[in-house]
Amino acid sequence: MKHVVITGATSMLGLALIDECLSRSTRVLAIIRRGSKKRRLLPDSVLLQVVELNLDELEGWVGAPQNCYDAFYHFAWEATARGTRNDPYAQNANISYTLGAVSLASRMGCKRFIGAGSQAEYGRVEGVIEPGMHVAPDSAYGIAKYAAGRLSSMLAKQTGIVFIWARVFSAYGVWDNPCTMVMYCIGSLLRGDKPKLTKCEQQWDYINCRDAARAFYLLGEKGKSQSVYNIGNGTARKLSEYVHIMRDMIDPKLPLGIGELEYPPEQVMHLCPDISNLTEDTGFIPSVSFEQGVAETISWHKNRNLSKER
C-alpha cells in the first residue's frame, strides 16, 4: 500500500499502525481530535500528514483530499472509558460516526474500509469464538460496535468500497490505557503495591499492539470484502498465568492479590478467538510472545515514569 487514512491515530492501535505503515514506506493521513493533547505522540516523518477533526465532522469534511487512497482505517470511538461503556446515548452516536467515516472514505477515493470492532460484540461465550458465530453483545459498547459494523458494511457495499470488519481482542502494549488489566498490574507492581484481582480463572487471549497493527496492515492489503476477522493471538491462557509472568519479570517476591475481588456480574470468562480466516486470507501469524511484549511494555513504563520525574 502507498497511502492510507487512519482515524483515532493517537490511540494505542492507531500509533502502532502508523509505525507499521512508516516502516513499510506507506504514507499516512492521520485524523485526530481537535486540540488533542496526544498529538505530541505522533512521530515526526515526511510520510505523515496530520488533520484535526472531531468525529461529528468526518462526513461533512469539505476540504477532504481525493488521492485514491489504498485503505481507510477507522479506530476512532467516543465513550470508551469504563463508566461510559453502558451509556446508550453516547454509544449510539458512534454508529453515526462510523457511517460518516465510510461516507468520507468514499469521497476520498479509498479502495478499502477497515473498521475496528471489538470482542464485546460476542457477549459471553464458552469455548473458541469464531468470526461467523451468532453474537449476543450485552453491553451498550458491544451492541453499538456490532450495529456500526453491520450498518457500515451495507453503506460500503452501496458505495462500492471493499469493507472489512476486524474484532479486536485484548490488545496491550506501549501507550495502552492505564485501566486495563495488564497496565494496572504493571503499574501496581512497579510501585511495589499488591494488585487486587479476582481468582483469575478466566481464559483470555492477549495480542501485542505491534502484532495487531501488522494484522490490520495485512487486512488493508489482502482482506476479503464483507468479511469479519478476529484480531488476536489465537491462543488463550489462564489470566493467572499472565499475572504471574508480569510479577516475576518485575520482582518475584512481590505479593499478588489473586482472589481478593469477586467476579463482577458481567464477567466474561472466555475470550478465545479463532483467527484461522485471518491467517488464511492474509498470512498473518503472531510473532510477539506475551513474555516479549510485556518485557517491552514494562521497560517503556519505567522509562516513561523516569522522564516524568526529570
C-alpha positions as CSV (number, residue, x, y, z in Angstrom):
1,M,0.0,0.0,0.0
2,K,1.2,3.5,-0.8
3,H,-1.2,5.8,1.1
4,V,-3.7,5.2,3.9
5,V,-6.0,7.2,6.2
6,I,-6.2,6.4,9.9
7,T,-8.8,7.9,12.4
8,G,-8.1,7.6,16.1
9,A,-4.5,7.9,15.2
10,T,-3.3,8.7,18.7
11,S,-4.8,5.5,20.2
12,M,-2.6,2.6,21.1
13,L,-3.6,0.7,17.9
14,G,-3.5,3.9,15.8
15,L,0.1,4.7,16.9
16,A,1.2,1.1,16.3
17,L,-0.4,1.0,12.9
18,I,1.3,4.3,12.0
19,D,4.7,2.8,13.0
20,E,3.9,-0.3,10.9
21,C,3.0,1.9,7.9
22,L,6.1,4.1,8.1
23,S,8.3,1.1,8.4
24,R,6.9,0.0,5.0
25,S,7.2,3.5,3.5
26,T,3.4,3.8,3.4
27,R,2.2,7.4,3.6
28,V,-0.4,8.1,6.3
29,L,-3.1,10.8,6.7
30,A,-3.7,10.8,10.4
31,I,-7.1,12.2,11.6
32,I,-7.1,13.2,15.3
33,R,-9.4,15.0,17.6
34,R,-9.3,18.8,17.6
35,G,-6.9,20.1,20.2
36,S,-5.8,16.6,21.1
37,K,-3.0,16.6,23.8
38,K,-1.8,13.3,22.4
39,R,-0.7,14.9,19.1
40,R,2.8,15.0,20.6
41,L,2.8,11.2,20.5
42,L,2.8,11.1,16.7
43,P,6.2,10.5,15.0
44,D,7.9,13.2,13.0
45,S,8.0,11.9,9.5
46,V,7.7,13.3,6.0
47,L,5.4,10.4,5.3
48,L,2.9,11.5,8.0
49,Q,0.2,14.2,7.5
50,V,-2.0,15.2,10.4
51,V,-5.5,16.6,10.3
52,E,-7.6,17.7,13.3
53,L,-11.3,16.8,13.0
54,N,-13.9,15.7,15.6
55,L,-15.9,12.6,14.8
56,D,-19.1,14.5,14.0
57,E,-17.1,16.4,11.3
58,L,-16.0,13.4,9.3
59,E,-19.0,13.1,7.0
60,G,-19.2,16.8,6.1
61,W,-15.4,17.5,5.8
62,V,-15.3,19.9,2.9
63,G,-11.5,20.0,2.5
64,A,-11.1,16.2,2.3
65,P,-8.3,15.4,-0.2
66,Q,-9.1,12.9,-3.0
67,N,-6.0,11.0,-3.7
68,C,-7.3,7.5,-4.4
69,Y,-6.1,6.1,-1.0
70,D,-5.5,2.4,-0.7
71,A,-7.2,2.0,2.7
72,F,-9.2,3.9,5.3
73,Y,-8.7,2.6,8.9
74,H,-11.4,3.7,11.4
75,F,-10.2,3.3,15.0
76,A,-11.8,6.5,16.5
77,W,-14.6,5.8,19.0
78,E,-16.1,8.0,21.7
79,A,-17.0,6.9,25.2
80,T,-14.5,4.1,25.7
81,A,-14.0,4.6,29.5
82,R,-15.5,2.0,31.8
83,G,-18.0,4.5,33.2
84,T,-19.5,5.3,29.7
85,R,-19.4,1.9,28.0
86,N,-23.0,1.3,29.1
87,D,-24.3,4.8,28.2
88,P,-26.8,4.0,25.3
89,Y,-26.8,7.6,24.0
90,A,-23.1,8.0,24.0
91,Q,-22.6,4.7,22.3
92,N,-25.3,5.3,19.7
93,A,-23.6,8.4,18.5
94,N,-20.6,6.2,17.4
95,I,-22.8,4.3,14.9
96,S,-23.4,7.6,13.1
97,Y,-19.8,8.5,13.3
98,T,-18.8,5.2,11.7
99,L,-21.2,5.7,8.9
100,G,-19.8,9.2,8.4
101,A,-16.3,7.6,8.2
102,V,-17.5,5.3,5.4
103,S,-19.0,8.2,3.6
104,L,-15.8,10.2,3.9
105,A,-13.7,7.2,2.7
106,S,-15.9,7.0,-0.4
107,R,-15.5,10.7,-1.1
108,M,-11.7,10.5,-0.7
109,G,-11.4,7.7,-3.2
110,C,-10.4,5.0,-0.7
111,K,-10.4,1.5,-2.2
112,R,-10.9,-0.3,1.2
113,F,-12.5,0.5,4.6
114,I,-11.3,-1.4,7.6
115,G,-13.3,-0.9,10.8
116,A,-12.2,-1.7,14.3
117,G,-14.8,-3.9,16.0
118,S,-14.5,-5.5,19.4
119,Q,-14.6,-8.8,21.3
120,A,-17.5,-7.2,23.2
121,E,-19.7,-7.9,20.1
122,Y,-19.8,-11.6,21.0
123,G,-21.0,-11.2,24.6
124,R,-20.4,-14.2,26.9
125,V,-19.3,-17.3,25.0
126,E,-17.9,-20.6,26.1
127,G,-15.0,-22.0,24.1
128,V,-13.4,-20.8,20.9
129,I,-15.0,-17.7,19.3
130,E,-15.4,-18.0,15.6
131,P,-15.9,-14.8,13.4
132,G,-19.1,-16.2,11.9
133,M,-20.8,-17.3,15.0
134,H,-24.0,-15.8,16.5
135,V,-23.3,-12.7,18.5
136,A,-25.1,-11.6,21.7
137,P,-23.5,-8.4,23.0
138,D,-24.7,-7.5,26.5
139,S,-23.1,-4.0,26.8
140,A,-24.1,-0.8,25.1
141,Y,-20.5,-0.6,23.8
142,G,-20.7,-4.1,22.3
143,I,-24.2,-3.5,20.8
144,A,-23.0,-0.2,19.2
145,K,-19.9,-1.9,17.8
146,Y,-22.0,-4.6,16.2
147,A,-24.6,-2.2,14.8
148,A,-21.8,0.1,13.5
149,G,-20.2,-2.9,11.7
150,R,-23.4,-4.2,10.1
151,L,-24.7,-0.8,9.0
152,S,-21.4,0.4,7.7
153,S,-20.9,-2.8,5.8
154,M,-24.2,-2.0,4.0
155,L,-23.2,1.5,3.2
156,A,-19.8,0.4,1.9
157,K,-21.5,-2.1,-0.4
158,Q,-23.7,0.7,-1.7
159,T,-20.8,3.0,-2.4
160,G,-18.6,0.2,-3.9
161,I,-15.9,0.1,-1.2
162,V,-14.3,-3.1,-0.1
163,F,-15.4,-3.5,3.5
164,I,-13.6,-5.4,6.3
165,W,-14.6,-5.6,10.0
166,A,-11.9,-6.6,12.5
167,R,-13.0,-7.6,16.0
168,V,-10.1,-6.8,18.3
169,F,-9.5,-9.0,21.4
170,S,-7.3,-8.0,24.3
171,A,-4.6,-5.9,22.8
172,Y,-1.8,-4.5,25.1
173,G,1.5,-2.7,24.7
174,V,3.0,0.8,24.9
175,W,0.5,3.7,25.2
176,D,-2.1,1.3,26.4
177,N,-5.0,2.6,28.6
178,P,-3.8,2.6,32.3
179,C,-7.0,1.0,33.4
180,T,-6.6,-2.3,31.5
181,M,-5.6,-5.4,33.4
182,V,-2.1,-5.5,32.0
183,M,-1.3,-1.9,32.7
184,Y,-3.0,-1.9,36.1
185,C,-0.8,-4.9,37.2
186,I,2.4,-3.4,35.7
187,G,1.8,0.0,37.3
188,S,0.9,-1.5,40.7
189,L,3.9,-3.9,40.8
190,L,6.4,-1.3,39.7
191,R,5.2,0.8,42.7
192,G,5.7,-2.2,44.9
193,D,1.9,-2.4,45.5
194,K,-0.1,-5.6,45.6
195,P,-2.6,-5.6,42.7
196,K,-6.1,-6.6,43.8
197,L,-7.5,-9.3,41.5
198,T,-10.3,-11.8,41.1
199,K,-9.4,-15.6,41.1
200,C,-8.0,-15.0,37.6
201,E,-9.6,-18.2,36.3
202,Q,-10.6,-16.5,33.0
203,Q,-9.3,-18.0,29.8
204,W,-8.2,-14.9,27.8
205,D,-6.2,-14.2,24.7
206,Y,-3.7,-11.2,24.6
207,I,-2.2,-9.8,21.5
208,N,0.6,-7.2,21.5
209,C,-0.2,-4.0,19.7
210,R,2.7,-4.5,17.2
211,D,1.2,-7.8,16.1
212,A,-2.3,-6.2,16.0
213,A,-1.0,-3.4,13.8
214,R,0.6,-5.9,11.4
215,A,-2.7,-7.8,11.2
216,F,-4.6,-4.6,10.4
217,Y,-2.0,-3.6,7.7
218,L,-2.3,-7.0,6.1
219,L,-6.1,-6.7,6.1
220,G,-5.7,-3.5,4.2
221,E,-3.7,-5.4,1.6
222,K,-5.4,-8.8,1.4
223,G,-8.6,-8.9,3.5
224,K,-11.7,-10.1,1.7
225,S,-14.6,-7.8,1.1
226,Q,-17.6,-8.0,3.6
227,S,-15.6,-10.3,5.8
228,V,-15.3,-10.3,9.6
229,Y,-11.9,-11.2,11.2
230,N,-10.8,-11.7,14.8
231,I,-7.6,-9.9,15.8
232,G,-6.0,-11.9,18.5
233,N,-3.0,-14.1,19.3
234,G,-5.1,-17.3,18.7
235,T,-4.0,-18.9,22.0
236,A,-5.8,-18.4,25.3
237,R,-4.3,-18.9,28.7
238,K,-5.5,-18.5,32.3
239,L,-5.4,-14.9,33.5
240,S,-3.4,-16.1,36.5
241,E,-0.5,-17.1,34.1
242,Y,-0.3,-13.7,32.6
243,V,-0.3,-12.1,36.1
244,H,2.5,-14.3,37.4
245,I,4.6,-13.6,34.3
246,M,4.3,-9.8,34.8
247,R,5.0,-10.2,38.6
248,D,8.1,-12.4,38.0
249,M,9.6,-10.0,35.5
250,I,9.3,-7.1,37.9
251,D,10.0,-8.8,41.2
252,P,9.2,-12.5,42.0
253,K,9.0,-11.6,45.7
254,L,6.0,-9.2,45.3
255,P,2.7,-10.5,46.6
256,L,-0.3,-10.8,44.3
257,G,-3.9,-10.2,45.4
258,I,-5.4,-13.1,43.5
259,G,-8.9,-13.9,44.8
260,E,-9.3,-10.6,46.8
261,L,-12.0,-9.4,44.4
262,E,-15.3,-11.1,43.5
263,Y,-16.1,-11.6,39.8
264,P,-18.4,-8.8,38.6
265,P,-21.9,-9.9,37.4
266,E,-20.9,-9.2,33.8
267,Q,-17.6,-11.1,34.0
268,V,-16.5,-12.7,30.7
269,M,-14.7,-16.0,31.4
270,H,-13.7,-17.0,27.9
271,L,-12.0,-14.8,25.3
272,C,-10.5,-17.4,22.9
273,P,-10.6,-16.2,19.3
274,D,-10.4,-18.3,16.2
275,I,-8.0,-16.4,13.8
276,S,-7.8,-19.0,11.1
277,N,-9.5,-17.0,8.4
278,L,-7.2,-14.0,9.2
279,T,-4.2,-16.3,8.7
280,E,-5.6,-18.0,5.6
281,D,-6.5,-14.7,3.8
282,T,-3.6,-12.6,4.8
283,G,-0.8,-14.9,6.0
284,F,-0.8,-13.3,9.4
285,I,0.9,-15.2,12.2
286,P,1.6,-13.6,15.6
287,S,5.3,-13.1,16.3
288,V,5.4,-11.3,19.6
289,S,5.1,-13.6,22.6
290,F,3.4,-12.3,25.8
291,E,6.7,-12.6,27.6
292,Q,8.4,-10.4,25.0
293,G,5.6,-7.9,24.7
294,V,5.3,-7.5,28.4
295,A,9.0,-7.0,28.8
296,E,8.9,-4.2,26.3
297,T,5.9,-2.7,28.0
298,I,7.5,-2.8,31.4
299,S,10.6,-1.1,30.1
300,W,8.5,1.6,28.3
301,H,6.5,2.1,31.5
302,K,9.7,2.5,33.6
303,N,11.3,4.9,31.1
304,R,8.1,7.0,30.9
305,N,7.9,7.4,34.6
306,L,11.6,8.4,34.7
307,S,11.1,11.1,32.1
308,K,8.1,12.5,34.1
309,E,10.4,12.8,37.2
310,R,13.0,14.8,35.3
